[in-house]
Amino acid sequence: RKSRGKQVQFFLAFAGLHLAAGLALVLGLTSCGTSAPAEKQLPTMVGRVSSEGRGYPYGRSDEEPYVHLEELATDDQYGYTPEKPVKVAGLTLEGVTSGPQKEKAFLNSLRGPQGQVIEYERLGSCCPVESQNSAWGMALLDVFAITWEGAKEPVVLYLNFYDAGELLVPKGFTPRP
């Protein structure tokens, strides 16, 4: 009975996120609503889920599971803009099946510029995008703040767990050894 309650709670939260995104699409708010440069202002967020006082999912790149990444992105915008999010749906690891698990596995695969362990936290969802893999033909991106020892300020990455794409190490990061 307790797990049934959790399922209902998750469904209502999930439906609420998609309703908000659907309204944004209907109203023509297909951009993320920023007027300043992307590196200075975050888009309007919906659906922040908290656990232990932090945005969920959160973690460190010295945790399991992770995927071995080798190829570095050549595009400066890969992962850094809503128009070019990291698409993690194609990530395949044993026991990793949900979108948030795939996001964590991808982020656990990254290190800072000098190989530092990174820490990450989901800030929320934003930016409706078309997706044939979502029930309504559109999806929201998850936005993560990432930091490491010596970082002057957090870096923001956009992840899409509905669609698959080539998994690369975004510029400014290194792969986990």
N, C-alpha and C positions, 0 to 999 in steps of 0.2 A: 504494500500500500504506500509506503514511503517513497519508493522509486517511481510509482505512478504519479505522485504529486510533483516530483522533480521533473518528470517528462512533461507534465502539463505546464509547469512553470517555464521550462525551456521553450516549449512551443509558443507560449504567449509572448515571451521575450523575442523569439525569432520572428514571429508574425508581426510584432510591433516594429521591428527594424525594417522589415520589408514594406510595411504599410507606409512608414515615414519616407522610405526611398521612392516608393511608388508615387506618393504625393509630390515629392520633389520633381520627379519626371513629368508628371501631369502638369505641374505649374511651370515647367520649363527651366527648372533649376538644375540643368545638367552639368554645370561646372561645379567646382567645390566652393564657390562663393568667396574667394579671396580677392582682395583688391591690391594688396602689397605683394612683393616678390615672395615666391613659395618658401624660400629659406627663412623668412622673417615672420610669416603668419600662417597658422594652420587653418585648414578648412573647417567648416562647421561640422561638428561631430554628432552622431546619434549612437545610441546603443552601447554605452560604456558599461562593461561588466566588471565588477570588482570582486576580488578575493584577497583576504588578509590586508585590506586597505590599499591594494594596488590594482591597476588595470590588468585584466586577465585575457589572454595568457601573458605570463611574464616568466623570465628566467635568465640563465647565464649560458654562455656558449661552451662551458666545460661540463654540461649536462648531457644525458642521453635522452632520446636517440638523436642521431645526426646523420646526414648524408655526406659522402665524400664529394666535394666540389673541386673541380680542377680549372675550369675555364673562367677567365676574368672578363667582365663586361667591357666592351669598347665604347658603348654609348653612355655619355655622362648622365643621361636622364634615367637610365634603367634602375627602377626601384625608387627613384627620388621624386617622381611625379605621378599624379593619378592617371596620366595618359600612358605611362609605361610602367605599370606595376610588375612586381615579381609574381608570376603565375605558378602557384605551388600544387595545383590539383593533380598534376601528373607524377608527383613524388611518390615513390613506392618503397616502403620499408615494412618489414613484418611488424604487425601490431599497430601500425600508424594508419588510421583510416579516416578520422574526422578532419575537417578543415583546420581547426585550431591545432590539432596534433601535427599536421603537415607544416603549418606556419612555424611552430616551435622547432621541428626537426630542421627546417631550412635555417632559421636564425641560430640554432645551435651549431650550425656548420660554418659560421662566420667568425672572424677575429678582427681586431682593430688593425690599423695601418702597420704597426710593428709587431703584429701577432698577439696583441693583448686579448684576454678574455673579454667579451662584450657582455653587457647587461641590457635586457630589453623589456619593454612593458607596452602593452596595447593601450593606446589612447582612446580608441573608439573606432567607429565605422563612418565612412563618408563616401561621397562621390559615386553616384549611381553609374554603372556601366552596363552595356548590353552583354548578356550571357545566355546562351542556349542551355546552359547547365543549371539554371535556376528555374524554379517553378513559374516565375512570372516573366521570364525572358530578360530579366535585369538582375543585377547583384550590387552589393556594396563592397567597397575595398576596406580592409583593415589597415589602420595607421599605427605604426610602432615608433616609439622613441628609443633610441639606442645610444648607449654611452660606454666608455671604457676608461681605464686609468690614463690620465693625461689629456682627455678630451676637453676642449674649452666649453663646448655646449653639446647637447644631445643632437644626434642626427635622426632625421625622420625618414622612414621607408614605408612604402605603400605595397601591401600584399593582397593578392586576389586568390582566394582558395576555391573558387568555383571553376576556374579555367586552368588548363595546362599550358605550359610554355617552357622554353629552354631555361634551365636553372643555371644562373651565372653568379659569380661573386661581384656585387656592385662595386663600382669605383670607390676607392677610399677604404675598402675592406680587404682582408686577406683570407684565404681558405683555412679552415681548421686542419692542422696536420693529421 
